[in-house]
Amino acid sequence: MKLALHWKILIGMALGVLAGYILGNVFGMADFVADWIKPIGTIFIKLLKLIAIPLIIASLIKGISDLKDISKFSQIGGRTILIYICTTFVAVSIGLMIVNLIDPGDKITDATLQELSSSYSDAASMKVSAAQNQKEKGPLTFITDMVPDNIFGAASSNGNMLQVIFFVILFGISLLLIEVEKAAPVKAFFDGLNDIVLKMVDLIMLMAPYAVFALLASLVAETTNPDLFIALGWYALSVVLGLLIMIGVYLLIIKFYVKRSPIWFLKGISPAQLLAFSTSSSAATLPVTMERVEEHLGVEKEVSSFVLPVGATINMDGTSLYQAVAAIFICQALNFQLDFSDQLTIILTATLASIGSAAVPGAGMVMLVVVLEALNVPQETLAIGLALIFAVDRPLDMCRTVINVTGDATVAMIVGKSVNKISKPNPKNWDDHLENVR
Ligand code: ASP
Protein backbone atom coordinates (compact mmCIF):
# COMPACT_ATOMS: atom_id res chain seq x y z
CA MET A 1 0.00 0.00 0.00
CA LYS A 2 1.23 3.49 -0.85
CA LEU A 3 1.45 5.73 2.20
CA ALA A 4 0.24 9.33 1.93
CA LEU A 5 2.98 11.95 2.15
CA HIS A 6 1.88 13.29 5.53
CA TRP A 7 2.17 9.82 7.05
CA LYS A 8 5.65 9.36 5.66
CA ILE A 9 6.66 12.73 7.07
CA LEU A 10 5.11 11.91 10.44
CA ILE A 11 6.96 8.60 10.59
CA GLY A 12 10.19 10.41 9.66
CA MET A 13 9.60 12.88 12.47
CA ALA A 14 8.88 10.23 15.09
CA LEU A 15 11.92 8.17 14.11
CA GLY A 16 14.01 11.35 14.08
CA VAL A 17 13.07 12.21 17.65
CA LEU A 18 13.81 8.66 18.73
CA ALA A 19 17.14 8.48 16.92
CA GLY A 20 18.14 11.92 18.22
CA TYR A 21 17.35 10.89 21.77
CA ILE A 22 19.11 7.53 21.58
CA LEU A 23 22.20 8.71 19.72
CA GLY A 24 22.53 12.04 21.52
CA ASN A 25 21.42 11.30 25.06
CA VAL A 26 21.98 7.57 25.52
CA PHE A 27 25.15 7.02 23.48
CA GLY A 28 26.50 10.58 23.70
CA MET A 29 26.98 10.73 19.92
CA ALA A 30 25.66 14.25 19.35
CA ASP A 31 28.71 15.06 17.19
CA PHE A 32 28.00 12.11 14.94
CA VAL A 33 24.43 13.34 14.46
CA ALA A 34 25.67 16.86 13.68
CA ASP A 35 28.28 15.63 11.20
CA TRP A 36 26.44 12.83 9.40
CA ILE A 37 22.69 13.24 9.84
CA LYS A 38 22.02 16.97 10.12
CA PRO A 39 23.43 17.77 6.63
CA ILE A 40 20.52 15.91 4.99
CA GLY A 41 18.11 18.33 6.67
CA THR A 42 20.28 21.32 5.83
CA ILE A 43 20.40 20.35 2.15
CA PHE A 44 16.63 19.98 2.08
CA ILE A 45 16.04 23.44 3.57
CA LYS A 46 18.52 24.91 1.09
CA LEU A 47 16.69 23.26 -1.81
CA LEU A 48 13.36 24.65 -0.66
CA LYS A 49 14.83 28.13 -0.31
CA LEU A 50 16.49 27.73 -3.70
CA ILE A 51 13.19 27.50 -5.51
CA ALA A 52 11.31 30.11 -3.46
CA ILE A 53 12.20 33.12 -5.66
CA PRO A 54 11.73 31.35 -9.05
CA LEU A 55 8.43 30.01 -7.75
CA ILE A 56 7.16 33.43 -6.69
CA ILE A 57 8.20 34.97 -10.00
CA ALA A 58 6.69 32.28 -12.23
CA SER A 59 3.59 31.76 -10.18
CA LEU A 60 2.71 35.41 -9.57
CA ILE A 61 3.24 36.40 -13.21
CA LYS A 62 1.08 33.50 -14.31
CA GLY A 63 -1.51 34.40 -11.68
CA ILE A 64 -1.75 38.07 -12.65
CA SER A 65 -1.70 37.41 -16.37
CA ASP A 66 -4.57 34.96 -15.98
CA LEU A 67 -6.70 37.75 -14.54
CA LYS A 68 -8.89 39.28 -17.17
CA ASP A 69 -8.86 42.76 -15.71
CA ILE A 70 -6.79 44.68 -13.22
CA SER A 71 -9.63 45.72 -10.94
CA LYS A 72 -9.81 42.05 -9.84
CA PHE A 73 -6.25 42.28 -8.70
CA SER A 74 -6.74 45.34 -6.54
CA GLN A 75 -9.83 43.69 -5.10
CA ILE A 76 -7.79 40.61 -4.11
CA GLY A 77 -4.92 42.75 -2.78
CA GLY A 78 -7.10 44.94 -0.56
CA ARG A 79 -9.04 42.01 0.88
CA THR A 80 -5.92 39.99 1.56
CA ILE A 81 -4.23 42.69 3.62
CA LEU A 82 -7.41 43.45 5.56
CA ILE A 83 -8.08 39.80 6.40
CA TYR A 84 -4.45 39.29 7.39
CA ILE A 85 -4.67 42.13 9.88
CA CYS A 86 -7.96 40.80 11.26
CA THR A 87 -6.67 37.25 11.80
CA THR A 88 -3.54 38.56 13.52
CA PHE A 89 -5.69 40.71 15.76
CA VAL A 90 -7.81 37.68 16.71
CA ALA A 91 -4.65 35.67 17.41
CA VAL A 92 -3.19 38.30 19.77
CA SER A 93 -6.49 38.59 21.59
CA ILE A 94 -6.66 34.82 22.11
CA GLY A 95 -3.09 34.88 23.43
CA LEU A 96 -3.93 37.64 25.88
CA MET A 97 -7.03 35.89 27.11
CA ILE A 98 -5.24 32.60 27.73
CA VAL A 99 -2.23 34.11 29.48
CA ASN A 100 -4.43 36.21 31.75
CA LEU A 101 -6.48 33.15 32.63
CA ILE A 102 -3.59 30.77 33.27
CA ASP A 103 -1.18 33.28 34.86
CA PRO A 104 1.94 31.22 34.05
CA GLY A 105 4.29 33.88 35.42
CA ASP A 106 2.98 33.49 38.96
CA LYS A 107 3.71 29.77 38.92
CA ILE A 108 7.44 30.11 38.49
CA THR A 109 9.67 29.93 41.57
CA ASP A 110 12.50 32.36 42.38
CA ALA A 111 15.09 29.60 42.16
CA THR A 112 14.03 28.63 38.65
CA LEU A 113 13.99 32.27 37.69
CA GLN A 114 17.60 32.64 38.79
CA GLU A 115 18.73 29.50 37.05
CA LEU A 116 17.01 30.26 33.77
CA SER A 117 18.18 33.82 33.54
CA SER A 118 21.80 32.94 34.24
CA SER A 119 21.86 29.98 31.82
CA TYR A 120 20.70 31.94 28.83
CA SER A 121 21.82 35.50 29.48
CA ASP A 122 24.37 35.61 26.63
CA ALA A 123 21.99 34.28 24.02
CA ALA A 124 19.33 36.69 25.23
CA SER A 125 21.50 39.75 24.95
CA MET A 126 22.25 38.79 21.33
CA LYS A 127 18.54 38.89 20.62
CA VAL A 128 18.25 42.31 22.28
CA SER A 129 21.00 43.74 20.08
CA ALA A 130 19.48 42.16 16.95
CA ALA A 131 16.24 43.92 17.81
CA GLN A 132 18.07 47.18 18.36
CA ASN A 133 19.32 47.07 14.75
CA GLN A 134 15.78 46.55 13.53
CA LYS A 135 14.46 49.42 15.58
CA GLU A 136 16.81 52.10 14.44
CA LYS A 137 14.80 52.39 11.25
CA GLY A 138 12.17 55.12 10.67
CA PRO A 139 8.42 54.46 10.67
CA LEU A 140 8.07 54.32 6.88
CA THR A 141 11.21 52.28 6.29
CA PHE A 142 9.04 49.20 5.98
CA ILE A 143 7.44 50.67 2.85
CA THR A 144 10.58 52.14 1.28
CA ASP A 145 12.32 48.82 1.87
CA MET A 146 9.65 47.16 -0.21
CA VAL A 147 10.69 49.01 -3.38
CA PRO A 148 13.80 47.49 -4.98
CA ASP A 149 16.31 49.56 -6.93
CA ASN A 150 17.82 46.56 -8.66
CA ILE A 151 15.91 43.44 -9.50
CA PHE A 152 18.95 41.19 -9.45
CA GLY A 153 19.92 42.60 -6.08
CA ALA A 154 16.39 41.95 -4.80
CA ALA A 155 16.26 38.42 -6.20
CA SER A 156 19.64 37.60 -4.72
CA SER A 157 18.31 37.26 -1.18
CA ASN A 158 15.28 35.36 0.07
CA GLY A 159 14.94 38.02 2.75
CA ASN A 160 13.84 40.45 0.03
CA MET A 161 10.72 38.54 -0.86
CA LEU A 162 8.52 41.65 -0.72
CA GLN A 163 10.83 43.49 -3.13
CA VAL A 164 10.58 40.65 -5.60
CA ILE A 165 6.80 40.59 -5.23
CA PHE A 166 6.72 44.34 -5.87
CA PHE A 167 8.66 43.99 -9.11
CA VAL A 168 6.67 41.00 -10.28
CA ILE A 169 3.33 42.73 -9.68
CA LEU A 170 4.50 45.72 -11.73
CA PHE A 171 5.69 43.36 -14.43
CA GLY A 172 2.48 41.31 -14.41
CA ILE A 173 0.25 44.39 -14.60
CA SER A 174 2.29 45.76 -17.50
CA LEU A 175 1.97 42.41 -19.23
CA LEU A 176 -1.79 42.72 -18.98
CA LEU A 177 -1.67 46.21 -20.45
CA ILE A 178 0.32 45.53 -23.63
CA GLU A 179 -1.03 44.09 -26.88
CA VAL A 180 -2.26 40.55 -26.55
CA GLU A 181 -0.10 39.19 -29.40
CA LYS A 182 3.05 40.60 -27.87
CA ALA A 183 2.15 39.39 -24.40
CA ALA A 184 1.31 35.85 -25.52
CA PRO A 185 4.85 34.39 -25.84
CA VAL A 186 5.93 35.95 -22.53
CA LYS A 187 2.88 34.52 -20.82
CA ALA A 188 3.49 31.10 -22.40
CA PHE A 189 7.06 31.19 -21.16
CA PHE A 190 6.02 31.88 -17.58
CA ASP A 191 3.26 29.26 -17.76
CA GLY A 192 5.87 26.69 -18.72
CA LEU A 193 8.33 27.93 -16.13
CA ASN A 194 5.66 27.65 -13.49
CA ASP A 195 5.02 23.99 -14.34
CA ILE A 196 8.73 23.28 -14.18
CA VAL A 197 9.12 24.88 -10.75
CA LEU A 198 6.12 22.99 -9.40
CA LYS A 199 7.68 19.76 -10.67
CA MET A 200 10.86 20.74 -8.83
CA VAL A 201 8.82 21.06 -5.62
CA ASP A 202 7.46 17.56 -6.22
CA LEU A 203 10.95 16.17 -6.70
CA ILE A 204 12.36 17.92 -3.64
CA MET A 205 9.44 16.67 -1.57
CA LEU A 206 10.50 13.08 -2.25
CA MET A 207 13.27 13.83 0.18
CA ALA A 208 10.97 15.27 2.85
CA PRO A 209 10.50 12.21 5.12
CA TYR A 210 14.28 11.66 5.34
CA ALA A 211 14.96 15.36 5.77
CA VAL A 212 12.54 15.78 8.68
CA PHE A 213 14.10 12.71 10.26
CA ALA A 214 17.49 14.44 10.05
CA LEU A 215 16.19 17.82 11.24
CA LEU A 216 14.46 16.43 14.30
CA ALA A 217 17.23 13.98 15.17
CA SER A 218 19.78 16.80 15.24
CA LEU A 219 17.47 19.10 17.17
CA VAL A 220 16.81 16.52 19.87
CA ALA A 221 20.47 15.44 20.06
CA GLU A 222 21.52 19.07 20.60
CA THR A 223 18.96 19.80 23.31
CA THR A 224 20.41 20.02 26.77
CA ASN A 225 18.94 20.46 30.19
CA PRO A 226 15.40 19.11 29.94
CA ASP A 227 14.69 20.19 33.57
CA LEU A 228 14.53 23.84 32.64
CA PHE A 229 12.13 22.83 29.97
CA ILE A 230 9.72 21.49 32.55
CA ALA A 231 9.99 24.59 34.72
CA LEU A 232 8.52 26.55 31.86
CA GLY A 233 5.66 24.08 31.45
CA TRP A 234 2.81 26.48 32.26
CA TYR A 235 4.13 29.14 29.95
CA ALA A 236 4.64 26.66 27.09
CA LEU A 237 1.20 25.23 27.76
CA SER A 238 -0.38 28.68 27.49
CA VAL A 239 1.26 29.28 24.11
CA VAL A 240 0.32 25.84 22.79
CA LEU A 241 -3.25 26.12 24.06
CA GLY A 242 -3.63 29.51 22.37
CA LEU A 243 -2.24 28.10 19.13
CA LEU A 244 -4.67 25.17 19.26
CA ILE A 245 -7.59 27.56 19.74
CA MET A 246 -6.37 29.50 16.72
CA ILE A 247 -6.43 26.30 14.63
CA GLY A 248 -10.02 25.85 15.86
CA VAL A 249 -10.83 29.36 14.59
CA TYR A 250 -9.40 28.51 11.16
CA LEU A 251 -11.37 25.29 10.97
CA LEU A 252 -14.59 27.09 11.87
CA ILE A 253 -13.93 29.57 9.07
CA ILE A 254 -13.28 26.72 6.64
CA LYS A 255 -16.48 25.00 7.65
CA PHE A 256 -18.88 27.92 7.86
CA TYR A 257 -17.50 30.47 5.44
CA VAL A 258 -15.59 28.45 2.86
CA LYS A 259 -18.05 25.59 3.27
CA ARG A 260 -15.56 22.76 2.99
CA SER A 261 -14.82 19.91 5.36
CA PRO A 262 -12.24 20.90 8.02
CA ILE A 263 -10.74 17.40 7.90
CA TRP A 264 -10.30 17.62 4.15
CA PHE A 265 -8.59 21.00 4.67
CA LEU A 266 -6.26 19.58 7.29
CA LYS A 267 -5.41 16.59 5.14
CA GLY A 268 -4.65 18.85 2.22
CA ILE A 269 -2.42 21.23 4.13
CA SER A 270 -0.79 18.77 6.57
CA PRO A 271 2.47 18.17 4.65
CA ALA A 272 3.08 21.94 4.75
CA GLN A 273 2.26 22.01 8.47
CA LEU A 274 4.63 19.16 9.21
CA LEU A 275 7.38 20.88 7.28
CA ALA A 276 6.72 24.15 9.07
CA PHE A 277 7.10 22.25 12.33
CA SER A 278 10.33 20.58 11.26
CA THR A 279 11.98 23.65 9.72
CA SER A 280 10.58 26.46 11.93
CA SER A 281 10.49 28.65 8.87
CA SER A 282 7.44 29.76 6.92
CA ALA A 283 9.72 31.03 4.15
CA ALA A 284 11.30 27.61 3.67
CA THR A 285 7.85 26.01 3.73
CA LEU A 286 6.37 28.42 1.17
CA PRO A 287 6.92 26.30 -1.98
CA VAL A 288 5.09 23.40 -0.36
CA THR A 289 2.32 25.61 1.03
CA MET A 290 1.72 26.96 -2.47
CA GLU A 291 1.68 23.54 -4.03
CA ARG A 292 -0.75 22.16 -1.44
CA VAL A 293 -3.12 25.12 -1.53
CA GLU A 294 -3.29 25.10 -5.34
CA GLU A 295 -3.17 21.42 -6.16
CA HIS A 296 -4.97 19.95 -3.19
CA LEU A 297 -7.21 22.68 -1.82
CA GLY A 298 -8.15 24.01 -5.26
CA VAL A 299 -7.44 27.73 -4.74
CA GLU A 300 -6.73 29.25 -8.13
CA LYS A 301 -3.36 30.67 -8.90
CA GLU A 302 -4.65 34.22 -9.35
CA VAL A 303 -5.33 34.22 -5.63
CA SER A 304 -2.79 31.87 -4.08
CA SER A 305 0.22 33.23 -5.97
CA PHE A 306 -0.32 36.62 -4.35
CA VAL A 307 -1.87 35.73 -0.98
CA LEU A 308 0.64 33.07 0.06
CA PRO A 309 4.03 34.75 -0.58
CA VAL A 310 2.74 37.97 0.97
CA GLY A 311 1.35 35.98 3.89
CA ALA A 312 4.62 34.15 4.46
CA THR A 313 6.27 37.52 5.00
CA ILE A 314 3.65 39.56 6.83
CA ASN A 315 1.00 37.26 8.28
CA MET A 316 2.20 35.50 11.39
CA ASP A 317 -0.73 34.70 13.62
CA GLY A 318 1.21 32.13 15.63
CA THR A 319 4.08 34.54 16.21
CA SER A 320 1.81 37.38 17.31
CA LEU A 321 -0.06 35.10 19.72
CA TYR A 322 3.24 33.88 21.15
CA GLN A 323 4.53 37.43 21.53
CA ALA A 324 1.45 38.43 23.52
CA VAL A 325 1.75 35.41 25.84
CA ALA A 326 5.52 35.76 26.25
CA ALA A 327 5.35 39.50 26.98
CA ILE A 328 2.79 39.04 29.74
CA PHE A 329 4.55 35.96 31.12
CA ILE A 330 7.83 37.85 31.42
CA CYS A 331 6.15 40.81 33.10
CA GLN A 332 4.31 38.53 35.52
CA ALA A 333 7.42 36.53 36.39
CA LEU A 334 9.52 39.64 36.95
CA ASN A 335 6.78 41.44 38.88
CA PHE A 336 6.39 44.17 36.35
CA GLN A 337 2.85 45.50 36.79
CA LEU A 338 0.68 45.90 33.72
CA ASP A 339 -2.59 47.81 33.50
CA PHE A 340 -5.37 47.63 30.94
CA SER A 341 -3.79 50.15 28.58
CA ASP A 342 -0.64 48.03 28.56
CA GLN A 343 -2.71 45.13 27.29
CA LEU A 344 -3.95 47.34 24.46
CA THR A 345 -0.38 48.32 23.71
CA ILE A 346 0.43 44.62 23.43
CA ILE A 347 -2.38 44.07 20.93
CA LEU A 348 -1.03 46.85 18.74
CA THR A 349 2.67 46.16 19.05
CA ALA A 350 2.40 42.36 18.78
CA THR A 351 0.40 42.79 15.57
CA LEU A 352 3.05 45.11 14.14
CA ALA A 353 5.97 43.08 15.51
CA SER A 354 4.66 39.90 13.92
CA ILE A 355 4.38 41.70 10.57
CA GLY A 356 7.98 42.80 10.97
CA SER A 357 9.25 39.34 11.99
CA ALA A 358 11.20 37.54 9.29
CA ALA A 359 9.91 34.11 8.28
CA VAL A 360 12.96 32.31 9.68
CA PRO A 361 13.65 30.37 12.90
CA GLY A 362 13.75 32.50 16.04
CA ALA A 363 12.66 35.77 14.41
CA GLY A 364 9.57 36.08 16.60
CA MET A 365 11.73 36.28 19.71
CA VAL A 366 13.82 39.11 18.30
CA MET A 367 10.72 41.14 17.65
CA LEU A 368 9.38 40.34 21.10
CA VAL A 369 11.91 42.89 22.31
CA VAL A 370 9.94 45.58 20.49
CA VAL A 371 6.78 44.58 22.32
CA LEU A 372 8.55 44.62 25.69
CA GLU A 373 10.11 48.00 25.01
CA ALA A 374 6.72 49.45 24.13
CA LEU A 375 5.69 48.40 27.65
CA ASN A 376 8.64 50.38 29.04
CA VAL A 377 10.34 47.32 30.43
CA PRO A 378 13.87 48.52 31.37
CA GLN A 379 16.85 47.20 29.39
CA GLU A 380 18.31 45.01 32.17
CA THR A 381 14.95 43.42 32.90
CA LEU A 382 14.46 42.86 29.21
CA ALA A 383 17.53 40.67 28.85
CA ILE A 384 16.54 38.65 31.93
CA GLY A 385 13.07 38.25 30.51
CA LEU A 386 14.32 36.84 27.25
CA ALA A 387 16.77 34.56 29.02
CA LEU A 388 13.81 33.27 30.98
CA ILE A 389 11.96 31.95 27.96
CA PHE A 390 14.97 30.88 25.92
CA ALA A 391 14.98 27.22 26.90
CA VAL A 392 11.62 26.49 25.30
CA ASP A 393 11.77 28.92 22.45
CA ARG A 394 12.69 26.45 19.73
CA PRO A 395 9.83 24.00 20.33
CA LEU A 396 7.40 26.91 20.58
CA ASP A 397 8.87 28.35 17.38
CA MET A 398 8.11 25.05 15.67
CA CYS A 399 4.51 25.20 16.85
CA ARG A 400 3.92 28.85 16.03
CA THR A 401 5.32 28.38 12.53
CA VAL A 402 2.66 25.70 11.93
CA ILE A 403 0.00 28.27 12.80
CA ASN A 404 1.66 30.92 10.62
CA VAL A 405 1.49 28.61 7.63
CA THR A 406 -2.04 27.37 8.38
CA GLY A 407 -3.18 30.98 8.76
CA ASP A 408 -1.84 31.85 5.32
CA ALA A 409 -3.57 28.85 3.76
CA THR A 410 -6.85 29.71 5.52
CA VAL A 411 -6.73 33.30 4.26
CA ALA A 412 -6.01 32.02 0.74
CA MET A 413 -9.21 29.95 1.05
CA ILE A 414 -11.21 32.92 2.39
CA VAL A 415 -10.05 35.29 -0.36
CA GLY A 416 -10.50 32.53 -2.96
CA LYS A 417 -14.05 31.94 -1.80
CA SER A 418 -14.87 35.66 -1.70
CA VAL A 419 -13.87 36.18 -5.35
CA ASN A 420 -15.15 32.79 -6.47
CA LYS A 421 -11.74 31.37 -7.25
CA ILE A 422 -11.80 27.99 -5.56
CA SER A 423 -12.21 25.10 -7.91
CA LYS A 424 -14.01 21.89 -7.11
CA PRO A 425 -11.86 19.62 -4.95
CA ASN A 426 -9.05 18.08 -6.96
CA PRO A 427 -9.80 14.54 -8.20
CA LYS A 428 -6.61 13.43 -6.42
CA ASN A 429 -8.27 14.36 -3.19
CA TRP A 430 -11.81 13.75 -4.23
CA ASP A 431 -12.24 10.35 -2.58
CA ASP A 432 -10.93 11.71 0.70
CA HIS A 433 -13.30 14.59 0.42
CA LEU A 434 -16.32 12.41 -0.15
CA GLU A 435 -15.30 10.20 2.71
CA ASN A 436 -15.15 13.15 5.07
CA VAL A 437 -18.27 14.84 3.92
CA ARG A 438 -20.33 11.68 4.34
N1 ASP B 1 9.78 30.91 12.76
C1 ASP B 1 8.63 31.72 12.47
C2 ASP B 1 8.27 31.61 11.00
O1 ASP B 1 9.12 31.42 10.18
C3 ASP B 1 8.81 33.14 12.88
C4 ASP B 1 8.95 33.21 14.38
O2 ASP B 1 7.92 33.32 15.07
O3 ASP B 1 10.06 33.11 14.90
O4 ASP B 1 7.13 31.72 10.65
Residues whose N, C-alpha, C, O or C-beta is under 5 A from the ligand:
A	BS01	LIG	S280 S281 S282 A283 T319 A358 A359 V360 P361 G362 A363 G364 M365 D397 R400 T401 N404
